[in-house]
């Protein structure tokens, strides 16, 4: 026999952590010894460690690239991609201090309650209803009672946060994305050799709440709706072409692993018969709507059974169609207008003023400016171009957004003159987009580059569930618009 070893390709690096000499502070304060006076010491020690690690990455590109390629392989194995492809992701995670996460979670839960309040008012108050003249789906769908009280359940609200100033610029209550991959990516980073020691030394223990709280929220709605089955079957509803290879595969598998039978189902294939909703001979008890609601206006003949079952409450649907009111940016105009603050409690008004930027629909042609003055909106928009952003009320993925300070003056004026008077466009106070230095691979080297950042906490059934981070080279930070994901790690006791 030959003494030569077989040429076997490696599926994993051999003892990779042993080959890496990753810098770490051996004498940093242990979590057990910390007290309230040590918080700033812990924070400064962590910042020094994090900086040292980034410097090491810049000096050791070969090792970083080798380990990064392996991590990307694992990400693909876990199906954390987009429609079968690999989703852009950062080399390093984002670390947030405990007090920052508390601010984020407290504010986002309060704003989620405010969103629900406006939706509830929509059904009983003509003035509130007038703010949403074109809700994109038939009003009868919005009127259908889902059988449970909360008008929005699975939500993600998008914010800009620089460590001090926190502003929520959009509310996503119409099929918010990313909830499947968020937990998976954080788990992978916690075992990523380059960052493993730093995270285990300073990070809060992993909880992986996004998927669990999403499942619990759907089951809670089902019980309130009157569902009696101990193990209801969940249908993740979209169109065939959008299901396979999507984030929803992770959601489906998690549900199955935790005792909830779950299937992908195309809304067009569902049959409403004998008081139930079926795909073939399989009856569904819960529908997790996994597509923007406007898509269900397509194929009206094929959609009848799906829609009639929801109308008749033959199935528990999450989110309900009325949640679309929360996703429309007109809601931002309603809550930031002082003339509407009598609808809210003092603490809610305080939260809105502190954490939601001034916003107006373009049909509010005479209104109050962000400085508190009566204005002509058209003239104000042209004069204050550098301080404003123009957005369509129903767009997603950053589409149609015009940032005043990066738009040609003539183009901006043309847009203002074209859209003024349209209730389906809003103008919003521009918020400085936070920038962070991140390591990136370029020409087989690791270099530090500035990226724009936004953070997007999930609120499921009124509770904070987790957070999605996104970065981009562009000021419109969105994965669909060419951005990427940055996993967010909470620091322990800092």
GURO-441521 format. One line per 8 residues: number of its first residue (from 1); their letters; for each residue x, y, z of C-alpha. Coordinates in steps of 0.001 Angstrom, whole numbers, plus 500000, padded with zeros to 6 digits. Example, Ala and Ser with C-alpha at 12.3 -4.5 7.8 and 13.67 -1.06 7.14 Angstrom:
<recs>
1> AS> 512300/495500/507800 ~ 513670/498940/507140
</recs>
This chain:
<recs>
1> XXXXXXXX> 500000/500000/500000 ~ 501111/503518/499271 ~ 502157/505562/502284 ~ 500755/508727/500687 ~ 497695/510204/502328 ~ 494525/510448/500298 ~ 493822/513946/498978 ~ 490624/514654/500900
9> XXXXXXXX> 489124/518131/500622 ~ 488488/519692/504012 ~ 484913/520590/504879 ~ 486109/522477/507997 ~ 489360/524217/508874 ~ 491610/521966/511005 ~ 491844/523352/514550 ~ 491455/526823/513123
17> XXXXXXXX> 491218/528507/516504 ~ 494575/526987/517462 ~ 496210/528436/514352 ~ 494852/531925/515017 ~ 496643/534121/517499 ~ 493733/536406/518290 ~ 494572/539296/520601 ~ 492663/539408/523834
25> XXXXXXXX> 492990/541225/527113 ~ 493742/538489/529657 ~ 493069/540639/532698 ~ 489786/542356/531798 ~ 487248/542521/534677 ~ 485175/539361/534954 ~ 481408/539771/534869 ~ 481085/538211/538304
33> XXXXXXXX> 483317/540888/539882 ~ 481684/543876/538276 ~ 479463/546223/540219 ~ 477670/549428/539275 ~ 480898/551441/539554 ~ 482614/549183/537034 ~ 480247/549773/534090 ~ 482356/552462/532429
41> XXXXXXXX> 485551/550467/533084 ~ 483953/547459/531389 ~ 482803/549585/528456 ~ 486205/551183/527894 ~ 487942/547802/528228 ~ 485600/546298/525648 ~ 486163/549197/523241 ~ 489924/548699/523547
49> XXXXXXXX> 489553/544965/522915 ~ 487277/545533/519913 ~ 489692/548052/518404 ~ 492629/545693/518957 ~ 490756/542877/517225 ~ 489974/545059/514205 ~ 493640/546052/513980 ~ 494579/542380/514088
57> XXXXXXXX> 492149/541650/511230 ~ 493742/544367/509097 ~ 497205/542901/509780 ~ 496192/539262/509083 ~ 494081/539293/505902 ~ 494964/535709/504883 ~ 493599/534233/508106 ~ 490540/536481/508049
65> XXXXXXXX> 489681/535596/504441 ~ 490103/531866/505095 ~ 487811/531905/508099 ~ 485365/534271/506403 ~ 484945/531922/503454 ~ 484148/529110/505844 ~ 481601/531267/507696 ~ 479904/532155/504401
73> XXXXXXXX> 479707/528434/503642 ~ 477962/527860/506982 ~ 475611/530803/506372 ~ 474601/529260/503058 ~ 474112/525853/504698 ~ 471761/527502/507172 ~ 469867/529085/504230 ~ 470390/532639/505450
81> XXXXXXXX> 470189/533985/501947 ~ 467732/535732/499700 ~ 465826/533709/497116 ~ 468587/531103/496951 ~ 471483/533578/496851 ~ 473889/534726/499545 ~ 472813/537807/501413 ~ 475518/540449/502022
89> XXXXXXXX> 476756/540340/505602 ~ 479443/542212/507524 ~ 482772/540801/508722 ~ 482058/541965/512260 ~ 478898/542292/514386 ~ 477479/545414/515978 ~ 477752/545589/519759 ~ 475165/547577/521703
97> XXXXXXXX> 475344/548449/525370 ~ 472662/547226/527747 ~ 471304/550732/528352 ~ 471049/551294/524588 ~ 469054/548081/524140 ~ 466780/549062/527017 ~ 466100/552435/525401 ~ 465412/550744/522070
105> XXXXXXXX> 463106/548101/523504 ~ 461182/550521/525730 ~ 460635/553045/522943 ~ 459722/550527/520251 ~ 457129/548845/522479 ~ 455572/552244/523286 ~ 455475/553183/519599 ~ 453957/549798/518755
113> XXXXXXXX> 451130/550606/521172 ~ 450684/554003/519504 ~ 450461/552367/516068 ~ 447776/549997/517370 ~ 445863/552911/518905 ~ 445733/554735/515556 ~ 444501/551590/513779 ~ 441769/551105/516383
121> XXXXXXXX> 440782/554774/515984 ~ 440566/554275/512209 ~ 437388/552229/512707 ~ 435596/554719/514950 ~ 436858/558200/514054 ~ 436224/559886/510702 ~ 439114/562337/511124 ~ 441595/559510/511663
129> XXXXXXXX> 440151/557561/508752 ~ 440590/560599/506492 ~ 444361/560283/506852 ~ 444280/556960/504974 ~ 442151/557565/501863 ~ 443977/555010/499669 ~ 445042/552030/501801 ~ 446136/549888/498792
137> XXXXXXXX> 443816/546997/499566 ~ 439987/546915/499549 ~ 438515/548534/502644 ~ 436356/545469/503237 ~ 439531/543434/503850 ~ 440605/545944/506491 ~ 437161/545734/508126 ~ 437310/541942/508536
145> XXXXXXXX> 437574/541063/512237 ~ 440502/538634/512752 ~ 439038/537252/515988 ~ 441712/538666/518268 ~ 442170/542160/519635 ~ 445634/543365/518584 ~ 445496/544879/515073 ~ 449203/544205/514439
153> XXXXXXXX> 451139/541166/515674 ~ 454416/540467/513845 ~ 456070/543864/513438 ~ 459469/545384/512736 ~ 460034/549102/513199 ~ 463025/550796/511535 ~ 465193/553294/513378 ~ 468327/555423/513222
161> XXXXXXXX> 470388/555391/516415 ~ 473808/556928/516986 ~ 474088/555935/520627 ~ 472312/559072/521834 ~ 469566/560121/519426 ~ 466945/557482/518535 ~ 464471/558166/515729 ~ 462004/555694/514183
169> XXXXXXXX> 461512/556491/510515 ~ 459150/553673/509425 ~ 456782/551100/510900 ~ 456628/547684/509215 ~ 453418/545861/510063 ~ 452860/544333/506621 ~ 455033/541171/506466 ~ 458302/542470/507959
177> XXXXXXXX> 461260/540509/506613 ~ 464368/538986/508141 ~ 462838/537314/511184 ~ 464073/533860/510224 ~ 467724/534642/509633 ~ 468234/537087/512534 ~ 468585/534403/515231 ~ 470606/532097/512983
185> XXXXXXXX> 473174/534748/512082 ~ 473686/535790/515688 ~ 474229/532160/516649 ~ 476825/531698/513892 ~ 478729/534809/514914 ~ 478859/533668/518513 ~ 480845/530635/517303 ~ 482875/532532/514689
193> XXXXXXXX> 486496/531978/515862 ~ 487607/535547/515188 ~ 484901/537028/517420 ~ 484108/534077/519696 ~ 486361/535157/522569 ~ 485225/538775/522491 ~ 481545/537835/522429 ~ 481834/535193/525156
201> XXXXXXXX> 483825/537605/527330 ~ 481596/540645/526950 ~ 478344/539620/525294 ~ 475073/538822/526975 ~ 474245/535075/526762 ~ 472394/534213/523585 ~ 468624/533907/523866 ~ 467483/533511/520224
209> XXXXXXXX> 464087/535102/520852 ~ 462946/536144/517388 ~ 461787/532771/516087 ~ 460423/531605/519445 ~ 458443/534788/520080 ~ 457129/534740/516523 ~ 455768/531219/517040 ~ 454363/532055/520485
217> XXXXXXXX> 452624/535140/519084 ~ 450841/533176/516362 ~ 449715/530533/518852 ~ 448502/533231/521266 ~ 446391/534821/518513 ~ 444983/531397/517636 ~ 443889/530773/521253 ~ 442287/534227/521515
225> XXXXXXXX> 440571/533655/518154 ~ 438940/530579/519683 ~ 441170/527851/518292 ~ 440940/524611/520255 ~ 443524/522342/518648 ~ 446508/521554/520828 ~ 448772/521495/517774 ~ 447299/523708/515047
233> XXXXXXXX> 448721/523481/511541 ~ 450317/526677/510230 ~ 450360/527625/506564 ~ 453027/530112/505474 ~ 451191/531872/502668 ~ 452734/533544/499654 ~ 453153/532740/495961 ~ 455210/529712/494942
241> XXXXXXXX> 457974/531729/493344 ~ 458625/533681/496554 ~ 458693/530808/499054 ~ 461515/528410/498206 ~ 464932/529817/499115 ~ 463444/532585/501215 ~ 463768/533530/504861 ~ 460474/531723/505411
249> XXXXXXXX> 462176/528338/505036 ~ 463905/528974/508363 ~ 460584/529985/509962 ~ 458837/526861/508635 ~ 461559/524501/509866 ~ 461634/526146/513292 ~ 457877/525689/513652 ~ 458119/522006/512704
257> XXXXXXXX> 461054/521407/515057 ~ 459010/522879/517911 ~ 455882/520819/517392 ~ 453844/522989/515006 ~ 453161/521310/511681 ~ 453860/523910/509032 ~ 453769/524039/505236 ~ 454411/526497/502468
265> XXXXXXXX> 451214/527183/500582 ~ 450356/529299/497569 ~ 447238/531366/498322 ~ 445874/530490/494875 ~ 445885/526759/495682 ~ 443760/526954/498823 ~ 440194/525611/498887 ~ 437474/526788/501250
273> XXXXXXXX> 435096/523921/501933 ~ 433137/522361/504809 ~ 433928/525380/506970 ~ 437698/524996/506666 ~ 440594/526068/504462 ~ 442498/523278/502716 ~ 445394/522560/500427 ~ 444507/519173/499001
281> XXXXXXXX> 443329/517187/502042 ~ 445387/519193/504536 ~ 443456/521704/506647 ~ 445140/524835/507968 ~ 444282/526456/511272 ~ 446643/529450/511146 ~ 447801/531420/508123 ~ 451077/533301/508507
289> XXXXXXXX> 450829/535914/505750 ~ 454332/536018/504240 ~ 453777/538469/501395 ~ 452894/542139/501224 ~ 449123/542399/501331 ~ 448836/544245/498021 ~ 449992/541112/496168 ~ 446759/539370/497111
297> XXXXXXXX> 444804/541744/494855 ~ 446272/539803/491941 ~ 444540/536739/490459 ~ 441107/537665/491906 ~ 439406/534493/490657 ~ 442032/532210/492224 ~ 442062/534216/495479 ~ 438368/533864/496334
305> XXXXXXXX> 438632/530832/498614 ~ 441637/532244/500486 ~ 439949/535611/501024 ~ 436507/534266/501876 ~ 437949/531945/504525 ~ 439675/534897/506188 ~ 436489/536982/505912 ~ 434427/534222/507576
313> XXXXXXXX> 437088/533574/510238 ~ 437385/529958/509102 ~ 441118/530347/509714 ~ 443243/532523/512016 ~ 445251/534972/509897 ~ 448431/536668/511205 ~ 448982/539556/510535 ~ 445394/540645/509879
321> XXXXXXXX> 444776/542774/506811 ~ 443995/545804/509003 ~ 447691/545879/509943 ~ 448353/547600/506595 ~ 447250/550895/508185 ~ 450304/550741/510450 ~ 452651/550192/507525 ~ 451475/553289/505664
329> XXXXXXXX> 453621/556347/506208 ~ 450540/558535/506536 ~ 450495/557262/510113 ~ 453770/559092/510767 ~ 452130/562297/509575 ~ 449147/561732/511836 ~ 451091/561100/515029 ~ 453653/563908/514564
337> XXXXXXXX> 451028/566596/513923 ~ 450387/568530/517151 ~ 446756/568980/516126 ~ 446226/565247/516636 ~ 447958/564911/519993 ~ 444680/565061/521908 ~ 444209/561428/520877 ~ 447241/560386/522910
345> XXXXXXXX> 448307/560229/526550 ~ 451024/562649/527736 ~ 453684/559900/527839 ~ 452755/558863/524289 ~ 453063/562460/523039 ~ 456439/562724/524763 ~ 457599/559518/523066 ~ 456421/560704/519635
353> XXXXXXXX> 458140/564090/519965 ~ 461391/562521/521110 ~ 461595/559543/518769 ~ 459610/560148/515544 ~ 460765/562740/512993 ~ 458381/565461/511814 ~ 456368/564084/508865 ~ 453604/565479/506641
361> XXXXXXXX> 451438/564138/503825 ~ 451734/566267/500717 ~ 448003/567018/500724 ~ 448491/568900/504015 ~ 449402/571964/501993 ~ 448919/574385/504910 ~ 450368/572886/508064 ~ 452747/573332/511006
369> XXXXXXXX> 456483/573102/510326 ~ 458964/571160/512435 ~ 459887/574523/513941 ~ 456254/575019/515057 ~ 455272/577686/512491 ~ 452283/577781/510134 ~ 453618/577209/506612 ~ 452810/576609/502975
377> XXXXXXXX> 454162/573073/502606 ~ 455249/573487/498970 ~ 457284/576630/499649 ~ 458726/575108/502830 ~ 459853/571942/501023 ~ 461702/573921/498365 ~ 463319/576259/500894 ~ 464303/573472/503317
385> XXXXXXXX> 465384/570867/500741 ~ 468651/570046/502551 ~ 466725/569120/505720 ~ 464030/566896/504200 ~ 463347/563482/502649 ~ 460540/562696/500179 ~ 458902/559233/500229 ~ 455920/557436/498677
393> XXXXXXXX> 453618/556316/501499 ~ 453308/552671/500460 ~ 456784/551865/499110 ~ 459142/549290/500598 ~ 462797/548445/500072 ~ 463832/552100/499864 ~ 462190/552522/496476 ~ 461186/556038/495437
401> XXXXXXXX> 462943/557750/498351 ~ 464555/561126/497550 ~ 467041/562546/500066 ~ 467039/566329/499752 ~ 470724/567003/500399 ~ 471817/564459/497784 ~ 469254/565390/495119 ~ 469742/567992/492386
409> XXXXXXXX> 467799/571181/493177 ~ 465952/571127/489865 ~ 464999/567472/490294 ~ 463800/568157/493836 ~ 461697/571155/492768 ~ 460147/569122/489933 ~ 459245/566338/492377 ~ 457701/568777/494858
417> XXXXXXXX> 455645/570455/492157 ~ 454548/567075/490753 ~ 453558/565486/494060 ~ 452242/568393/496126 ~ 448605/567702/497007 ~ 449051/563914/496762 ~ 448093/562066/499969 ~ 450185/559080/498872
425> XXXXXXXX> 453478/560987/499296 ~ 455061/562265/502501 ~ 457871/564636/503364 ~ 459916/563849/506448 ~ 462534/565598/508524 ~ 465929/564225/507489 ~ 467775/562486/510308 ~ 471551/562153/510216
433> XXXXXXXX> 472285/558549/509369 ~ 474821/557005/511754 ~ 478119/555829/510274 ~ 480372/553142/511685 ~ 483823/551851/510741 ~ 483691/548220/509660 ~ 486349/545820/508337 ~ 485796/544788/504709
441> XXXXXXXX> 487726/542582/502303 ~ 489084/544394/499237 ~ 491746/543125/496832 ~ 492676/540335/499271 ~ 493230/542861/502036 ~ 491189/543823/505079 ~ 490513/547540/505312 ~ 488244/549694/507450
449> XXXXXXXX> 485427/551517/505689 ~ 482600/553742/506863 ~ 479105/552326/506416 ~ 475700/553841/507030 ~ 473713/551991/509712 ~ 470119/551475/510736 ~ 468678/549179/513362 ~ 465312/547515/513228
457> XXXXXXXX> 463797/546003/516368 ~ 461082/543353/516144 ~ 457948/543626/518281 ~ 455836/540471/518361 ~ 452420/540637/520000 ~ 453467/543783/521849 ~ 456790/542471/523185 ~ 460331/543278/522093
465> XXXXXXXX> 461664/540163/520339 ~ 465076/541011/518877 ~ 466817/543265/516435 ~ 467940/543294/512815 ~ 470908/545483/511856 ~ 471512/546754/508314 ~ 474384/548649/506706 ~ 474965/550239/503321
473> XXXXXXXX> 477284/552462/501315 ~ 474181/554502/500468 ~ 472116/556774/502681 ~ 469009/554679/501925 ~ 469890/551653/504058 ~ 468018/548608/502801 ~ 469044/545072/501803 ~ 466769/545220/498743
481> XXXXXXXX> 468537/548436/497707 ~ 472026/546899/497861 ~ 472732/546971/501593 ~ 473749/544159/503911 ~ 473020/542694/507325 ~ 475046/543236/510502 ~ 474276/540891/513422 ~ 473608/542743/516678
489> XXXXXX> 475086/541514/519978 ~ 474034/542950/523327 ~ 476903/543619/525718 ~ 476550/542259/529217 ~ 476370/544702/532140 ~ 477456/547709/530059
</recs>
